[in-house]
Amino acid sequence: MSRIFLVGAGPMMDGRARRVTAHATRTWHFTSALRRAGHEVVLYTVSQSLSSADPREHFAERRVKSDFAYENLDMRMGNMLAYLAERCEAFRPDCVVGAGTEPSSWACRMRPTVPVWADLHGWVMAEAQLKAARDGDDAILAHFWRQERPVLRRADKISVVSEAQRMAVWGELTTVGRLNRHNVEYEMVVKIPGSVDPSRVGEPPRDRHSLTRLIGQDDAFVVLWSGAFNTWTDPVTLFEGLERAIAADPTIHFVATGGAIPGHADAVFETFQARVEHSPHRSRYHLLGWVPAEQFAVHLAGGHLAICADFPCVETLIGVRTRLLEAMMHGLPVLMTRGTELSLELERGGAAWVVAPRDPQALADGMLAAARDRNGTAAMGQQARRFVEAHYSVERTLASLVQWAEGPCFAPDNAIKRNQSPTLFEAALNPLESDAAALDEIDDVRALVRSRQELERLRARWPLRVWRWLRGC
C-alpha cells in the first residue's frame, strides 16, 4: 500500500456543486480507483468553477463525497502553492499524483522529492489555440504553456487522453530535454482515455418525465446537451441542425444544462444563445443553465438523445468528451460529429450515431430519425451503455495508474538528476534541460532581451570602448 498525495480539480459532484467539470469527474475516478486498490489517499482539489460572481468565503473548504473527506481550495485566496507544499510535506507521501493539467502543474511546482504521476487531461495548448482564435489575441498561449511546462520538466509518468495527445506530448518533452538517452526504453507517456464508473450508477431515477413536464408536452422528444459550451463547440452547426429538425418535427425539443465557462469560453454560448433568441421556434429551446449536481442523473433519465457538435480543429482531434461517456453510462444514446478519437471508436463499435462535422443537415437527419424510431433509439442507448462498460470502465482505463502506485518510481533520467538536486528542477543532464532550467529562473524573457539590448548599446558607446581598449593594453 502506498501513501498518495493527490491534487485534483474540484469541486466534485458531491451534492453541493454546480458547474462540475470533466476534470473533477476525472479526479474522482483517480481517487476512487486508487482507494479501491488499498492505497491511502489524501485529496486536495483546486476549484476550476470560479467566476467574479462566486463568493469568496474560505480558502480551504472541507467537503465530503461518498463518505470521503477532501479539501477544495479557492485559488483566488491565499498562497495555494505554499499551502499544498506544506500539507504534502506533513503527509510524507510515497508519491504525488496530479489529476488534470492545472492540478498536475501545481503538483509539480510543489517540488516534491518523491515520484510524480501527472495527468494531462486533454491538451491545453490546443484549447489555447482555440481561445486565442476566438479572442483574437495569441497572448493566452503563454498562460497555458506555463501550466504545462512544469509537468514536462518534472513528471515521472504522464497520462493523456488519446494516442494523438500521446504523440504531441512526446514532442513537447523534446523541447525540455526529456527525450534523452536515459529514457529510450521507458514509457513515460501513457493513455488513460475518458472513463466511466459503473459501480457509481444506481437505478434510474423514478421520475423519468421531469423534462417533458417542464416542457409541457407529453410526447416531447428531448435532445439533451449537458455541460459547458467549451471552445471546441461548434455553436452555429449545432443551432442550424436543431432548427431544421425542430421545424420538421413538432415533438423535438432541445434542453441544455450548462452554458458558458466564465472568463474562459463565454462567447461560444453567447453565440448559440443569440441565435436561439431570434429563432421562430425559441419556445422549444430550454436553456436551463448550470443545474445542481444531484439533478444530473434526473436530466439524463428524462432525455431521449444526447448531442455534441465539435468544431473541426486540433483540440477535437486530440480531446475527449467525458459528458458523452457519462450519458451513455446512463443509457442515453448519442448523436455526435466525427473528429475525436472517441467518435471514431464509437462509430467502429456501432455504439453511437456519428456524422460529419459542419454538416447541420446531417445532424438534423440524425435527430429526425431518432425521434421517428423511439424504440430503436432506446435500444441504441442500452447498446451504448454495454459498450462503454466494456471499454471505458475505470478498472480497465486506470490499470496503469493503479499498477504504478503499487511501486512508485522515478523516470530513469529523474533518478539520475536526484543526485544533483532533490527537487530535480535545478538539475540538468543535457543542454536542452539546462536551457529549460535557466528559463525557470526568468519571470519575463522579454525583459531579459531588453536588458541584453541595452547592454549592447552601452558597450558600443565610445567611452566604454576606449576604457576596454586601455584595459587591454
Secondary structure in CASP SS format (residue, H / E / C, confidence):
PFRMAT SS
TARGET T0000
AUTHOR 0000-0000-0000
METHOD secondary structure of the structure
MODEL  1
M C 1.00
S C 1.00
R E 1.00
I E 1.00
F E 1.00
L E 1.00
V E 1.00
G E 1.00
A E 1.00
G E 1.00
P C 1.00
M C 1.00
M C 1.00
D C 1.00
G C 1.00
R C 1.00
A C 1.00
R C 1.00
R C 1.00
V C 1.00
T C 1.00
A H 1.00
H H 1.00
A H 1.00
T H 1.00
R H 1.00
T H 1.00
W H 1.00
H H 1.00
F H 1.00
T H 1.00
S H 1.00
A H 1.00
L H 1.00
R H 1.00
R H 1.00
A C 1.00
G C 1.00
H C 1.00
E E 1.00
V E 1.00
V E 1.00
L E 1.00
Y E 1.00
T E 1.00
V E 1.00
S E 1.00
Q C 1.00
S C 1.00
L C 1.00
S C 1.00
S C 1.00
A C 1.00
D C 1.00
P C 1.00
R C 1.00
E C 1.00
H C 1.00
F C 1.00
A E 1.00
E E 1.00
R E 1.00
R E 1.00
V E 1.00
K E 1.00
S C 1.00
D C 1.00
F E 1.00
A E 1.00
Y E 1.00
E E 1.00
N E 1.00
L E 1.00
D C 1.00
M C 1.00
R C 1.00
M C 1.00
G C 1.00
N C 1.00
M H 1.00
L H 1.00
A H 1.00
Y H 1.00
L H 1.00
A H 1.00
E H 1.00
R H 1.00
C H 1.00
E H 1.00
A H 1.00
F H 1.00
R C 1.00
P C 1.00
D C 1.00
C E 1.00
V E 1.00
V E 1.00
G E 1.00
A C 1.00
G C 1.00
T H 1.00
E H 1.00
P H 1.00
S H 1.00
S H 1.00
W H 1.00
A H 1.00
C H 1.00
R H 1.00
M C 1.00
R C 1.00
P C 1.00
T C 1.00
V C 1.00
P C 1.00
V E 1.00
W E 1.00
A E 1.00
D E 1.00
L C 1.00
H C 1.00
G C 1.00
W C 1.00
V H 1.00
M H 1.00
A H 1.00
E H 1.00
A H 1.00
Q H 1.00
L H 1.00
K H 1.00
A H 1.00
A H 1.00
R H 1.00
D H 1.00
G C 1.00
D C 1.00
D C 1.00
A C 1.00
I H 1.00
L H 1.00
A H 1.00
H H 1.00
F H 1.00
W H 1.00
R H 1.00
Q H 1.00
E H 1.00
R H 1.00
P H 1.00
V H 1.00
L H 1.00
R H 1.00
R H 1.00
A C 1.00
D C 1.00
K E 1.00
I E 1.00
S E 1.00
V E 1.00
V C 1.00
S C 1.00
E H 1.00
A H 1.00
Q H 1.00
R H 1.00
M H 1.00
A H 1.00
V H 1.00
W H 1.00
G H 1.00
E H 1.00
L H 1.00
T H 1.00
T H 1.00
V C 1.00
G C 1.00
R C 1.00
L C 1.00
N C 1.00
R H 1.00
H H 1.00
N H 1.00
V C 1.00
E C 1.00
Y C 1.00
E C 1.00
M C 1.00
V E 1.00
V E 1.00
K E 1.00
I C 1.00
P C 1.00
G C 1.00
S C 1.00
V E 1.00
D C 1.00
P H 1.00
S H 1.00
R H 1.00
V C 1.00
G C 1.00
E C 1.00
P C 1.00
P C 1.00
R C 1.00
D C 1.00
R C 1.00
H C 1.00
S H 1.00
L H 1.00
T H 1.00
R H 1.00
L H 1.00
I H 1.00
G C 1.00
Q C 1.00
D C 1.00
D C 1.00
A C 1.00
F E 1.00
V E 1.00
V E 1.00
L E 1.00
W E 1.00
S E 1.00
G C 1.00
A C 1.00
F C 1.00
N C 1.00
T C 1.00
W C 1.00
T E 1.00
D C 1.00
P H 1.00
V H 1.00
T H 1.00
L H 1.00
F H 1.00
E H 1.00
G H 1.00
L H 1.00
E H 1.00
R H 1.00
A H 1.00
I H 1.00
A H 1.00
A H 1.00
D C 1.00
P C 1.00
T C 1.00
I E 1.00
H E 1.00
F E 1.00
V E 1.00
A E 1.00
T E 1.00
G C 1.00
G C 1.00
A C 1.00
I E 1.00
P C 1.00
G C 1.00
H C 1.00
A E 1.00
D H 1.00
A H 1.00
V H 1.00
F H 1.00
E H 1.00
T H 1.00
F H 1.00
Q H 1.00
A H 1.00
R H 1.00
V H 1.00
E H 1.00
H C 1.00
S C 1.00
P C 1.00
H C 1.00
R H 1.00
S H 1.00
R H 1.00
Y E 1.00
H E 1.00
L E 1.00
L E 1.00
G E 1.00
W C 1.00
V C 1.00
P C 1.00
A H 1.00
E H 1.00
Q H 1.00
F H 1.00
A H 1.00
V H 1.00
H H 1.00
L H 1.00
A H 1.00
G H 1.00
G C 1.00
H C 1.00
L E 1.00
A E 1.00
I E 1.00
C E 1.00
A C 1.00
D E 1.00
F C 1.00
P C 1.00
C C 1.00
V H 1.00
E H 1.00
T H 1.00
L H 1.00
I H 1.00
G C 1.00
V C 1.00
R C 1.00
T H 1.00
R H 1.00
L H 1.00
L H 1.00
E H 1.00
A H 1.00
M H 1.00
M H 1.00
H C 1.00
G C 1.00
L C 1.00
P C 1.00
V E 1.00
L E 1.00
M E 1.00
T E 1.00
R C 1.00
G C 1.00
T C 1.00
E H 1.00
L H 1.00
S H 1.00
L H 1.00
E H 1.00
L H 1.00
E H 1.00
R H 1.00
G C 1.00
G C 1.00
A C 1.00
A C 1.00
W E 1.00
V E 1.00
V E 1.00
A C 1.00
P C 1.00
R C 1.00
D C 1.00
P H 1.00
Q H 1.00
A H 1.00
L H 1.00
A H 1.00
D H 1.00
G H 1.00
M H 1.00
L H 1.00
A H 1.00
A H 1.00
A H 1.00
R H 1.00
D C 1.00
R H 1.00
N H 1.00
G H 1.00
T H 1.00
A H 1.00
A H 1.00
M H 1.00
G H 1.00
Q H 1.00
Q H 1.00
A H 1.00
R H 1.00
R H 1.00
F H 1.00
V H 1.00
E H 1.00
A H 1.00
H H 1.00
Y C 1.00
S E 1.00
V H 1.00
E H 1.00
R H 1.00
T H 1.00
L C 1.00
A H 1.00
S H 1.00
L H 1.00
V H 1.00
Q H 1.00
W H 1.00
A H 1.00
E H 1.00
G C 1.00
P C 1.00
C C 1.00
F C 1.00
A C 1.00
P H 1.00
D H 1.00
N H 1.00
A H 1.00
I H 1.00
K H 1.00
R C 1.00
N C 1.00
Q C 1.00
S C 1.00
P C 1.00
T C 1.00
L C 1.00
F C 1.00
E C 1.00
A C 1.00
A C 1.00
L C 1.00
N C 1.00
P H 1.00
L H 1.00
E H 1.00
S H 1.00
D H 1.00
A H 1.00
A H 1.00
A H 1.00
L H 1.00
D H 1.00
E C 1.00
I C 1.00
D C 1.00
D C 1.00
V H 1.00
R H 1.00
A H 1.00
L H 1.00
V H 1.00
R H 1.00
S H 1.00
R H 1.00
Q H 1.00
E H 1.00
L H 1.00
E H 1.00
R H 1.00
L H 1.00
R H 1.00
A H 1.00
R C 1.00
W H 1.00
P H 1.00
L H 1.00
R H 1.00
V H 1.00
W H 1.00
R H 1.00
W H 1.00
L H 1.00
R H 1.00
G H 1.00
C C 1.00
END
